[in-house]
């Protein structure tokens, strides 16, 4: 499952390491149904967890590698890189598989961005190809993304969703606003029902000074 950002109309053109520091938001390794989304943001389980990444953590490399694998190498939506200037201000979220015996363990990615005060967008949502049978990864990423932004004062949370995933989002309390075509592919601009997504209590990281941005 994937979605890209409403700003991605130019796709295809050139263009804390310790587990104790994590704040899991959805139970790992348990099939997630509607009722599970009302869990406390601090609930956790044994296999998958969902984390807001801080700069410089070991998981960051896995986050970027998986984004590139999905959106450049697999879907060919971008050429050399899927990174853009929005990544400077966006917050990265990763799904972690604690049963992984090699690699970073990052099996899902999404980013959230406050486009203007209290209006947030989700983008670059993707799940590793070997883990797409685990529906809870996509659901957990969406839950973590929306509840995190909601806890930071979000009034509206939007995303551009590929047509084949619209029904999936509707089951997760999203509504379609309008149909769009991006690079010849059908999408829907969709909005999350914030009354369903409980605000999380994770502290919002301080902005990175411009001089510190690579």
Buried (B, 14 or more C-beta within 10 A) or exposed (E): BBBBBBBBBEBBEEEEEEEEEBBBBBBBBBEBEEEBBEBEBEBBBEBBBBBBBBEEBEBBEBBBBBBBBBBBEEBEBBEEBBBBEBBEEBBBBBBBBBEBEEEBBBBBBBBBBBBEEEBBBBBBBBBBEEBBEBBBBBBBBBBBBBBBBBBBEBEBBBBBBBEEBBEBBBEBBBEBEEEBEBEEBEBBBBBBEBEBBBBBEBEEEEEEEEEEEE
